Amino acid sequence: MIPDTVRDDFESGEMNAWESYPIAQDPGFDPETWCVREPAFGGSRYSLCKVIEPNDTDWPRDENLVGLTKKIRLWTRADTELSLAVFAEGDRRPAEIRVILYGSDGSKYSWSQTAPKANEWISLRLSPADFRAAGKPLEPGTLLEAVAVLARFGPVNPHRSYSLFLDDFSLSGERPLRFVGDDPSSTYLDKFFFTFLNRHFHRGETISLKLAPETGAEPFELESLTGVLLDSAGKRVVNGVHFKPAANGVWESGPIYRIGPADRAGRWKLVLDGLGKNGARITDELYFLVPERRFTPADHPRLFFAARDLEAWKSGRMDPKRRQILDAALASARQSVERGKLDDIVEPEPGNPEFLDGGPVSPSWDVYERWFRPGAAMRNIVTAGAFIYAFTADREAGLKAKDAMLRFAKFKNWQHPWFLNRNWHTYYPMGLWMQAMGIGYDLLYPLFSPEERTAIRKAVMEKAIIPHYRDWVELNRKPSNVTNHIGMNSTGMLLAAIAFLGEDSDNPDFEPYLSGILAKYKAHIDAGYRPDGSYAEPEAYAGTDTEDLTKGLAAIERNLGIDWTTTTPVKDAYLYQLYLSTAGGRGCPAFGDGGRDWGFSLRNLHLWLAHRAKDPSALERYRWQTESGAFPPDYGFFDFLWYPDPVLRPKPVSDYPPSHWFRSKGNAVFRSGWDEQALIFALRIGPHSNHYHLDQGTFWLLYNGETLLSEAGYANYYRNLYYRQFYIQPIAHNTLLLNGYPESQRLADLDDEVKARNEFPRILSCFTGSSLDAVEGELSCVYKGRLSKYRRSFVYLKHIDCLVLRDEIDAAAPERFSWVFHTEGKDSFKGEKNSVGVVRPRAGLRMDILSPERLDRTVKPHPDRDGSYIMLSTPDALTAGKLLAVLIPSTSKNREERESWQTARLDAPGWSSVEIRRRNGTDRVLFRTAEGDDALAMGSWETDGDRAALTTTPDGGLERVWVRNTMHFKEAGPSGTTLFRSDGRLTFLADYVKGEVLIEVDSEQRTKISLKAAQKPATVLLDGASARFTYDGQTGMLTMPLPPGHHTINVR
């Protein structure tokens, strides 16, 4: 380990990987965090600023946190010191200044000062002794993963802003010593914490290196240095690489390995282990690229296909459908070229560097459009014309595209002045434009003179790639990495960089830019694409990101051998949208920003995965988007290039179980089926991410193609004046409010690599079965310290399309609890007292509120569109609250029957329960209120579980049972017959249907279960396959082992 210090004085006016904390509602575009010239500490040039602008609802109680955070990787020492200067600006003192150090042990080490002075600089100098985490001191040797600096203002004046300024930040500690490449040289990315070599090795070349320990405060004398060489798949290529000492502290490997024709291309790694003379060790990793081939100026086209591919397509037989797609793509491209006006590609006059957004009549939008238009015109002409030229040799189209590129290249700057004024070097449109410049350079290569090629490369390098590398790599802008801006921006830079490989004799490998941009690209994939088959942002933004990301994935795999399609969660990233979409792809549930007609999104992802991964589900989604008539096919060249294998057969969506828990994203989606009439219930309880709202616990309910419970809906988040005050706030969603306060929630933390920064709601349990789904989540952490407990639960009885909602709330002080529900239409809410009705054209909803017994109800119109919401509030302030409700949707065909159902709250010893009495049976849903896990009676039955649902026939026979967290279920009484028993706690669902028992079990560990069977079964199937079991004829119990996980058992 060597001493190190994280320092930020912001003298360049750049944020250097700091961002807002709490994380901004839209971290992709956060105009409230930037470097300012005043106030600056000690006469410096800049300080870092975070400002908040309170809404007029920010009264009478709130915390109003204003803060900044940065990810780091630093170990504490006994002499660790933190110094910084802070300036809290406002019309009052903040209630508190707080500094948090996030340890890798999951602890938040905090220091705070109450009521510091406002409107002046405060210098702080802190040591580890000043920090505590739940009373635990900050010990030497603690790895710190992030730091946050916060001001808490409490109640504020909504007519002014409040800011926190940070300057001269310095945190000392230590970190591992690293190796530095001497020949070839290397680059260490201090925001991504890894080193790569500044040259590539190619097949036929022998890898050899010269390295040295970096120069530190304390000399490190190596005694030995060994390594292990791994290929791009992690396979050991050379197990024992031995280095020898050379001059000036350099160690050389000699020949390590000759890369052969059969070796994998991609990103290789050398794992190093250095032993010092004093017994200390240096362990490090060096990455380097092994491209698919050595690139030369003659190697064009290359990005997505080669000249031989073109020749094969032109001369060989082609699938008729693929030919039709190519013809459609060419026809569309010709229209784009014909309509494109070269005169539109004129550098605009500089806009206002101080003002970009504003309300619906702000003139800045016209200025922004004038800035955006030339690049968009270039992109359309170049992309269309380049592909036309490549496929048809249409010289006229190619020359027009070439002219567009050369015109654009002559612009003095491609970035909007507002961003330049904030030292943000590349906004996302530049990534879209660079896609066109890269594709155009690749496909139009023969049309350019050597001088023109040089001019294009120079323009792209100086105005795009170098600024992008500075912005997104060296400074790691938006280090949360969850914005689609990265997918658009980095893809464009990658395509241009790959198109330029081998062109510059001084830097043929385009390093460090290529590997640096790849680092940001991969960080975005790791942060944005979740292991549960979802994407971190809302639904439509997944389409925005993957539309471009897939082009980058295709290009880097084809040219660099890097497979980040099948080796990352990208391979399953369509699953969340598959579950959430309506059958027609319109009017879908939609959380956060973005509209509801997002079924067209993910089109490129579906296409790419069907082609690259031969994924039958992706193929089904792609065909649904292009052939079902739900959306226009709009075929383009990538539909042709990535044409799926004709042998591949689609997997029908109906093959999936209809309900799913997305653990990482924090969503549960329950469905009755896959047709347009299906019930769709979607719940959000999870971490924050880009473009989400303050909407924890909100849910959607659709039935028979009608939206019954919704939320405020989409608004233009730059222009709509209701957006900040209403659309993003809890009141605009189906949430709990405290004292009717519209802003009762704070934004949750992200779920990222900072283990201690984990204050976000969580789904605690979720069961999805054939006849019942159930979910429970904990949400109190976003209620600004005012709740100690908030559990929201739903049980979906699929056999009757009915949901039971239960909330349990404990407050720190008495609160009036207000439950908000939204629907479409100004006059859709009906009913009185504790009966809430929703009437819509194709379906209706009956919501029976069984607890609390008395509620004040207020119905208000949506302030900005055709919608309304109802607020149900407790008349008095309470320290504990419970909501128990039954939600019964209906259509004109079944409304009469469903209106006859009787619902009641039945409280038995140890239970709070709901009963639904129907003509064909009775359903009861029970929630345990007693402490412990002793067996409790529930009518004719008993269990030690904490949740249960029973369906009985009119004559009292058991038709269905579900129990959560149980080890047994039996008839009540000492001599009652046991129906189910296990040797570990689990959740089970049993359906008793016509001589067959269907059991579904969720267990986190291996268990042994026993089931009651009247006679020895003829067949027992476990997940569709014959299973081993034993049967005790005396007790009538069937016993079998079960591995962990969700399993289905058929007993016949």
N, C-alpha and C positions, 0 to 999 in steps of 0.2 A: 504493500500500500504506500502511496505517496500523498503528501499534502495537496489539497486542491481547494479552490474557492469558486463558488458560483457568484459572478459579479454582473450587475446590470446598472449602468448609469444612464442608459437611453440617449447618449449623446448623438447617435446617428438618427434619432427620431424614429427608430424601429422598435417594435414590441418585443422581439427576441424571445418568442415562444411563450410569452405571458398571454393569458386570456381572462375573460370575465369570470368571476366567481361570486355568487352562484352562476353556473354556466348560463349563458344567454339563452333566451327562448329560441332564437335563431342564430346560433354561433357562426353559421355560414356567412351572414351579413350582420355584423354587430357595429353599427356606427357610434355606439356609446363607449367604445373602448379604443383609445388611440393615444399617441404621444403628442403633448402640447408644449408650447413654448412658455406659457405662463399658467400657474406659478411653477418655477423651476428652482430647485434647491441650490443655494450657494452660488448663484450666478451661472448655473449650468445651462446648456442649450435647450434641453427638453426634460420633462418628467412624463411618467405614464399615468394616464387618467382613465378612471371609470366613472361614468355619470349615470344617475337614474333620474327619470322624470316621473314623479308620482302621478297617479290618476286622481280624479276628484273623488274616488271611492276610498282613498287611503286615509280613512278616519273612522273610528276613534282609536283603534288598536292595530298596530302592525309592527313588524320588526325592521323592514326596509334595510336589507343588507346591501352594502356596496363593497365589492371586493375584486381581487385579482389573484390569479393562481398560476403556477408554473410547475411542470413536471421536471424532476431532477433525478439524479442518481448519485448520492453522496453519503458516505458513512461518517457518523459523528466521532469526534475525539474528545479527550478530556478538556482540551483547550479550544474546542469549537466555539465560534463566536458568530452571532448574527447582528448585523448593523443595517439600519435602513432609516430613511426619512419619510414620514407620512404627513399629509396635509388633508384634513377633512373640511370640505367647503360646504357651507350651508348657513341657514339663519338661526342655527342653534348648535349646541355641542352634540356630538354623537353620544349615545348612551354608552358606547364601548368601542374601543379599538382592540382587535384580536389578531394574533398571529398563530397559525396552525402549521405544524410540521407533521406530515403523514408518514408514519413508519411502515416498513414492509411487514412488520408483525401485526398489522391491522389496527394499530393504536393511533389516535389523534392526539398529539402532544401540543397543548395550547398554552399561550400566555395572553393575558388581557389587561387592559387598563380602563377603568370606568371614567366616564365623563371627561375625556381629554379636551384640551382647548380646540376650538374651531378656528379655521381661517388663518392658520399659521403653521409653519413647518415644525414638526416634532421629531427630534433625532432619538432613535432607539438603539441601545446596545445591550444585547441579551446573551446569556450563556445557557448551556443545557440545564443548569439548576433552576432557571426561570420557567421551565416547561414541565407540565404534568399531563398525564393521560389517565383519568380516573384515579388520581392519587399516585400513579406510578411515575417515577422520575425518568427523564431522558438519559439513558445510559450511553457511555462510549461504545462504539461498534454497532450502533443502530443504523440500518440502511434507511435513508429518507427517500421517498418516491415523489414527493410533491411538497410545495409550500403554498399557503394562502395568506393573504393580508386582507382584513375585513374591517369595515366600519358598520356598526349597527346604530341606525338613527332613531328607531322607534317611531312614534307618531310624527308626522311631518306636515308641512304646508303644501297642498297640492298645486299651488300656484307658482312654485319655483322648483329648481332642480337641486340635487345633492350629489356631491362628488367626493371621490377619494383619489388622491395623487400619491404616487410612489416614486422615489428617487434614491439613488446611491445604495442599492441593495447589495449586500455582501454576506454570504454564508460560507464559513470555512469548515473544512472537514478533511476527509481523505477518500481516495478511490484506488482501485487496483492499477498497478503499473501496466502499460500497454507496450506492444511492439510496434515499431515503425518500419515501413518498407524503405529500404535503401535503393535496391534495384530489383524490380521496379519500385517506384515510389508508391506511397499509399495515402489515403484520405480517411481521417476519422470524423464521423458525423456525430458531434457531441449531443445532438437532440434525439438521435436514434440509437446511440450507444453501440456502434459497431464500426469496423474498419474494412475498407476494400482496397484492392490494388488498382492503380491507375493505368493498367494495361490489361488486355485480354490475352488468353492463350487459346490456340486453335488446334484442331486435329492435325497431327503430324509434328507439332511442336513439343519440346521437352520443357516441363516446368522446372524452373530453378529460381531460387530467391536469395536475396541478401537482406538480412534484417538486423535491427538493433533495438535494445530496450530504449524507450523514450528517455530523454534527459529529464531527470527529476531533481528535487531539492537534495535528495540523498542519493549518491552514486550507487548503482546496483551492478555488482560484478557477477556475471553469469559463469557458472561452472559447467553447465550442460544445457542443450536446447534440443528438444525432440518434438515431433509432430505426427499427426495422423491426417492423411488426405482423404476427404470425402467428396464423392461426386454429387450432382444436383439432387439425387434421390436419397442422399444420406448413406449410400453404400461406401464401405471402406475400400479405397483404391490402393493406398499404401499405408500399412499399419505402423511402420517405424521409419519416420523421416529423421535423419540425424544431421544436425548442423555442426559446422566446425568454426572456431574463431578465426577471424581475419583481422585486418588492421582497423584501428580507431573504434573498437567496440562493436564492429559489425560481425555478424555470424552469417556464413554462407552454407547453402544446402548442397551445392553441386546438383547434378541431375537427380530430380525426384521421380519423375514419371513422364513417359512419352505418351501423349494422348493419341489413341488409336481411332480408326474409323468407326468402331463399334461403341466407343465410349459415349456416354450421354452428354449432350450439350446442356447448358444452363448455368446456374450459379453454384460454383464449387466452393468448398470451404477447407481451410487448413487449420486444424486445432493444435495450438502450440502449448508446450509445457516447458518452462525454463526454470532451472534450479540454480539458486544463488549460492555463493560461497558461504554465506551465513545461514544456509538452510531455508531461506525464504524462497517462495515460488512466484513465478509469473505465469498465469494461464490466460490465453487470449485466442481469438479467432480472426482469421483473415479471409475475406471473401474475394472471389474474382469470377469474371464471366468467361465461359467457354461457348462462344457463339456457334450456331449451326454451320457456319462457313466463314471464310475470310472474305470480307467485302471489298469490292473494287468499284471504281467509277462506272465500269461497264455492267455492273450487277444491278440492272433495273429492267423491269419492275421487280420489287422484292417484298413490299409490305405484306400483301395478302396473296400474291400469286407471282409466278415467274413467267418469262417469255414462253417456256416450253408448255406451261399450263394453257396459255392462250392458244398456242398452236394446236394442242390436243383438243380444246373445245371447238376450234374452228374446223378441224379436219375429221374429228371422230363423231360417232353417233351420240346423240344426246336424248335423254328422256324428254318426251314431248312436253310434259308439264314444266320441266326446267327450262325448256326453250321458250315456252310462253312467259315464264317469269322474266327471262332475259329480255324478251321483246318488250314487255311492259316496262321494265326498268329503263331500257333505251328510249322508249317513247316519252316517258316522264322526264328523263334527263334532257332530251332534245327540247322539250317545252321550257325547261329551266334555263337552258342556254339561250334560246330564242327570246325569252322574256327578260333575261338579265340585261341590265344596262350598264355598260362600262362607265358611263358618265356619272353613275351613282358612286363610283369608287374615287371619291375626292376627299382629301383630308379635311375634317370639319374644323370650324373655328373653335378655339379652346372654350370650354364651358367654365362655369363658376366653380373654383376650387374649394369653396366653402359650403356649397349647398348641392345636394344631390336629390333627395327625396322630397317629401312633403305630401300635402293632401291632394284631392282629386283635381284641383285646378292649379296645382303648382307648375310654374313654367319650366322647372328643372326637368320634368319628364320629356318635354319637347327637345331640350338640349341633349338629354341622354339618348333619345331616339336618333338625333342627328349624329351623335358619336357612334352609335351602334350600327347604323344603316350601312356605311361603306364596307365594314367587315362582313356583315351578313350578305351583302351583294356579292362580294368577292367569293365568299364561301360557296354560295349557290352555283355561281358560274364555274368556279374551278372544279369543285367536286363532280358536277355533272359533265362538264367538258372533258375532264381528264379521263373519266371512265368511258365516255363515248369514243375518245381518241384511241384508248387502249383496245377496245373491243371491235371498233369498225375502221380504225385508221382515218377517221373523219378529220382532215387537217384543219378545216375551217373552225370546227368546234374546239380543237386543241389549241389553235392560235388565239382564239378569244379567251380561253382559260389562261393561257400563258400571259397574255396582255393584262388580265385581271391581277395575276400574281405580281407582275412587275410594277404595276401602278400602286398596289398596296405596299410593296416593299419600299417604295420611295417616301412613305409617310415618315414624318419626324418621330412620331410616337404612336403606339397603339393602345396606350392605357389612358383611361379617363382622368382628367386633371384632379377630380375630387379624390381619387385613390392615390394619385401621385403626391398630393398635398399631405396625405397621411402615411406616406412611404409604404403603401401597399402596391407592390410592383406589377402584379398580374391578376386581374379580375377574370372570372370564369369565361366570358366571351372570347378572351384571347386563346383559351384552350380550343374552343370550337374553330376559331380561325386557323390555328396552327394545324389542326387535323387536315384542313383543306390545303394548306401550304405543304404539308408533308406528303399527302396523297398526290397533289399536283406535281411536286418535284419528282416523285417516283414514277408516275405514269406519263408525264409529259417530257421526260428527260431528253429524248432525241430532239425536241424542238428548241431547246435552249442552247445558246452558245456558251462556251466556257466562261466568258465574262458574266453572262446573265446568271449562270448557276452560282458563281461566286457572289454575285449581288444578292441573290435569294438567300443563300446560306448566311451571309453577313447580316442581313436584315433580321432573319429569324433568330440568329444567335444573339445579337445585340439588343433587340427589342422584345424578345420573348424568352428564349431558353435561359440566358444568363440571369435576367431579372427573376424568372420563375425559380431557378435554382437558389438564388439569394432569398427569395420570399418564402418559398414552401419547404426548402431543404435546410439551408444554413440557419434561417430564422424559424423554421417550422411553424409557419403561420397556421392557425387553427389546429393546435396540437391535440384537440379532442378527436380529430380525424374522421368525423362522422358526417361531413357535409358532401353533398353531391358535387360541389364546386371542385373538389379534388379529382373526382372521376372524370369530369369534363376537362379540367385544366391539365392534369398530368397526362391524360391520354393524348391530347394534342401535342404536348411537348415530346412524348415518347415517339409518336409516329414521325414527327419531324426529325428527331435525333436518329432514329433507325434509318430513315431515308438518307441521312447524311453520312452514315458510317462508311469509312474508307475513302471519303472524298477529300479530307484535309490531311495532307502529308505530315503536317506538324502534330496533329492529334487525330490519327485515323480511328482510334477507339472512342473518341468523344467523351473522354473522362476528364474530370470527375462527374460531369453533368449527367451522363446516362445512368450510372449506378446510383447517383444521388436522387434523381427523379424516380427511379425504380423503388428506392427506399420509402419515399413518401407514398407512392402508389400502393406498395404492399402494406404500409401502416394503415392506409385507408381501408384496404380489404380486411385487414385483421380487426379493425374497429367497427366497420360498417356491416360486415356480413357475419351474422350470428350463427352459432352452431346448431340452432334449432330450425334452420330453414327460413330465416327471416332476414330483413335488412333493417338497419337501425332507424332510418328516417321513415316518415309516413309513406303510404302506399304509392302515390303518384311519383314521389321523388325516387323511389326504387327504380321506376322506369326511366326517369331522367338520368340516373347514374349508370344503369346498365346499358342504356343505348350507346354510350360512349365507352364505358369500361370494357365491354366485350370486344370492341375493335382493338383496344390496347392488348387485351388478353390474347387475341388471335395473332397480332403482330409480334409480340414478344416471344410467343411459343414458336412461331414459324421461323423467326430470325435468330432468337437468342436461346431457344431451347428451354425457356422458363415456363413451366406448366403451373400456373396459378388458377387454373380452372378446376381440375379434378382433385387438386391437393389442398384446396381451401373450401370454406363453407359456400363459396360462390356456386358450387355444383348443386346445391339444394335450395338456392335462394328464392325460388318461385313458390315454395310450399305455403308460406303465409298468405300470399295473395290468392293462391288456389283455394284455400279454405275460406277466405273472407269475401271473395267475389260472389255477386249474384250470378244466376245462370246466364243473364244477358250482358253482364259486365258493366251495367249502368245502375245508378242508384245504389251503389255498394256502401256498406259501412265505411267510414273514413275518419280516422283520428288525426288531430292536429291540423296543420295547414294542408291545403290541397282539396280539390273537389271530389265528388263521389263517382263520377263516370270514368274511373281509372282502369277499367278492364283491358284497355288497349296497352297499358304499361307492361313492362317486361318483355315486349315483343322480341327485341334483339336477344335478350337472355334466353328465352324459350328456343329461338332459332339456333343460337350458338350452342346450347347444351344438347339440342337434338342432333346437331351436326357433329360436334366435337366429342361429346360423351355418349352419344347414341342413347339418350335418355328418353324412354317412351312416354313419360308424363310430360316432359317438356315438349315433345312432338305433339301430343294431344292439345296442349295449351296453344301452341303455335298455330295448329290447324284451326282451332276454335277461333283464334283471332283473325285468321286470313280466309277461312273457307265457310264459316258458319253463317255469314251474313250479319253477324253482330257488329262488325266494323268493316270499313272498306279495306281491301287487301293492301293497297298502296305498295306494291312490290318495288323494291330497289335492288341495287347491285349486290348487297349482302345477302338478300334472299337467294340470289343465284350462287354466289360464292360459297355460302354455307348450306346449300341445298341438302336436306337430310337424306340419308341412305334410303332408297326406295324400299329396301327390304324391311326396314324398321317399322314396327307396328305400334300405334299409339296405345297407351294405357288409359282406359276410360277413367274419368274422375270418380265415377261411382265405385271403382275398386277401392277407394280410400275409405277408412272409417270416417263418418261424417263430422266428428268432433275432434279437437286437438288442443293440447296445451303447448304454447310456445314459451318455454321456460326462460330463455335468455331475454327475449323481447319483453316479457311480462304481459302476455295476452292469452286469453282463453277464447276459443271459438267453438260454440255448440251449434249443431245443425240437426234438423230432422231428416234432411236428405239433400239432394243436389239439384232438384228442379226449381223452377221459378216460384212455386208455391211454398217452398220449404220455409220453415222457421229458421232464422239466423239470429243468434245471440252472440255478441262480441263484447268482451270486457277488457279493460286496460288497467292493470295494476303492476307497474314496473318502473325501470329506470327512465330518466329523461334522455332525449336525444334531439338532434337538430329538427326544428320545425314542429315540435310537439307543443301542446298547451299545458296549462295548469289544470289538468283534467283527471287526476288520479281517482280511480274508482268508477269512472264513467262507463257507460255501456250503450250498445245499440240493440234494438229489437225490430226485426223485420218478419213479416208473416204474409203469405199469399201474395208476394210481390209488392207489399205495402210497407212503408216505414211507419212503425207505431211509436217508437221512442227513438229520438235522434239527438241532435245537439244544435248549437247555433249555426253551424255550417261554414262554408267557405267564404272568405273575404280577401280582397286584395290587400295583402299585409303591408304594402308600401303606401297605399293611397287611401284606404278606407279609414275614416276617422273613428269608427267604432271598434276598430281592430284591437287596440291596446286596452281599452276600457271594458270591452264586452267579450269579443269573440274568443280571446285566449284565456279568459278568466274562468274560475270554477263555476260561476253563475251561468255560464253559457253551456254547461254540460250537466249530465245527470249525476250530480255529486252532492255531498253533504256540505252545507255552509254553517258557520258558527255565528249566531245572532244575525243571520241574514246577510252577513258581510260578503260582498261579491268576490273579494280577493282572499278567501280564507286559506288558500294553499300557497306554499312556496314551491319553486321548481325543485325537483328531485335531482340527486346526483346522477352522473353517468355511471354505467357499469363498465369500467375500463381497468387498465393495469394498476391503477392506484388503489391498493387493497383497502386502505383505511378510509378512502373517500367513498363511502357506501351508504349514504343516507338516501335510500330510495325505497318506495313501497315494494312489497314482494307478495307473489302468490305463494301461500304456505302449502297448499295442497290442491290437487286437481285430479279428479277421476273422470275418465270418459269411457262410457260403456254402451252396450247396444240399446239399452232401454232407460238409462239414467246417466246424467252428467252432474258433476258437483265441483264447486270451486270455493276456496276461501282465501282471502288476502288480508294483509295488515298494512294500514295506510297512515298511521298516526304521525310518522316522521315528517310529513309535509305540512302539518297543521301548525307550524310556527311555535312549537312548544306548548300549545294549548290543550293537546290531547295526549294522554298517556297510553291510550289503547283505542284503536279503531279497526274492527274486523268487519269486512263485508263478505257475505256468503250468498251463493246462489245454488239451488238444486233444481235441475231441469228434469221433469218427469216426461220422458219422451213419448210414452204410450198415450198421454193425453195432451201433449203440447202445452205444458203449464210450467211456470217457474215460481219458485219460492225464494224471496229475497229476505235476508236477515242482516241487520247492522247491529253491532255491539260497540258502545262508545263509553269511554271513561275520560272525563275532562279534569284539568287541573283546577279549574274554578267554574262556578255555575255558568252555563251557556244555554241559550235557546238554540235548539238543534233544528235546522231547516233542511229539508230534503227537496231537491230540485229535479224536475223531470221535463224534458223537451219533446215537442212533437211538431209535425208539419201543419201548416194552416193556422189562421188567426183564431178560429172558433172550433177547434177540434176537441178541447177538453170539456167533458160533461161530468155529471154526477154531483153529489153533495156529501158533506161531512167526510167520512172515511172511505167513501166509495169514489174512485176516480175512474172516469171513462175516457177513452180516446176513440173518436169516430172518424174514420177515413174512408175513401170511396171503396176500396177493395177489402178492407179488414178493419176490425175494431179491437180494442183492448179494454178489459175489465180488470182494474187493480183494486183489490180489497185490502185495505190497511187494517190489520188486526191488532197492531200495537205500534204506537201509543193509542189509547182509546180516544183521546181528544186531540185534534190538531187544528190550528188556524190555517186556512187555505187562501192563497192568492193566485190568480191567473193573470199573467201579463203578456201583452203582445211582444213578439220579437221587434226590436227597434229598427231593424234594417231590411227585413224581408218577410215573406209569408210564412210565419211560424209563431209559436207561442210556448210559454213554459208555465208550469205550476209550481208554487212553493208551498210545502206543507211544513208548518213550524209548530214546535211545542209551545203552548201558551206561556209556560214559565221557564225560567232558567234552571237547569239541572246539572248535576255533576256526573250523572250516568244516563245514557239513553239507549233505547232499543227500538229498532224498526223491524216489524214482521209483516210481510205483505205477500199476497198471492197474485200473480200476473197471469191472466187467462186471455189469450188472443182468440179471435173468432172471425169467421167469414159469414156471409149471408146463408151459406149452406148448413153451418153447424151452430149458428148463434143461438137459436132457440134452445137447443139442448144444453149449451154451455151456460146460458143464463140461468138454467134450472139448478146448476151445481150450487151446493151450499158449502161455504167455507167458515171455519171457526178456529179460534185459538183454544187449545186444550193444554193446560199446564198440569202435569202430573209430578209427583215427587222426583226431583232431580232432572226434569225435562221441561223444555219449552217446545211446544209442538203446534203444527198446523194440520187441520183435518179438512179434506175435500171429499164431500159426499156426493156420489154420482149414482145414476140409476143402475149402472153395471158394476158398481163396486165403490170402495172407499180407499183413499190414499191418505197416508199420514207421514209427515216429515217431522223428525224430532231432532232437537239440538240439546245436548247435555248441558245442564247448568250446575250440576253437583261437582264438587272437587273429587279428585281421585279417579280410580278406574275400577271400582267395585261394580259388580253386576247390578243393574237397575231394571226393574220391571217396566214394560211399556205395553200395558194391556195384557194380552194373552202371551206375550213373549218377553224375553229379557236378554240383555247383552251387557258386556263391559265396554262397548264402543262409545265414541263421543258424538257420533252423528248416525242417524238411521232414517230409512224410508221404507214403508210397508205398503203393499197393495193387497187388499183382501177382496174376495168375492162377496156377493150379497149374503151368502150363507156363512161367511166368516172364514172360508178357506184361504190359505196363504198363496198368493199368486206371484208375488215378487218381494224381495227383500234386499236392501243395501245397508251395509254397516261399515262405518269408517273407524280405523284404528282399533280393531277388535281382535280378541283371541277366541271368542265363542259367541254363539247365538243359539238360543234354546227356547223351548216352551217354558212359561213362567212356573215357578214353584220348585220345591226341592226335588220332586220326582219327574220334573219336566224333561221331555225328550230333547236331546241335543241334535240340532240340525247341521251345525257347522262348528268346527274346532280347528285351531292351528297352534303350533308351538312358538309362534312369534306374531307380533302385532302387524296387521295388514288391513286392507280394505277389500271387501268382496261384494259382488252383486249376483244374486241368484234369481233366475226366472224358471218357474215351474209350469211347463206347457205340455199338455197332452202326452204324458208318459216320458217326457224328456226333461232333463235338468240342464240348464245352461248356466255355468258359473264363470264369472270374470273376477280375477284377483289381481290386485296391485300390491306388491311387496318389495321393500327395499333390501331384503336379505333372503337367503335360502330358507325355505320353510317346509314343514310337513303339515298337510291339511287332512282333515277327515270330514266326510259328508255323509249325511243320512241317506240311505237307499233302501227301499222296501225289500229288494231282492238283489242278488248279485247281478250287476249290469252285464249286458252282452258286449258292450263296447264302451270304452272311455277314450276320448280323443283329447289330446293336449295340443292346442294351437293347430288343430287339423290333422295331427298325426297320432297313431295309436300310442297309448301311454301305459307304463307299468303301474299296477296298483294292487293292493291287497283288500280283501273283503272279509269282515268278521260277521259270520252268519248269526251269532248270538246277539250282538249289539246292533247289527244292521248298518255298520259304519264302513265306508269305503275310505281307504287311506292311500295317499300318494305324496311323493316329494315334489317340490316346485322350486325352480331356480328363481333368482330375483327378477323383477320386472313385471310387466302386464301380461297376463295369460288368460286364455279362454279354454274352458273345460266343458266338453259335451258328454253327458252321462246318459246312455240309452239302454 
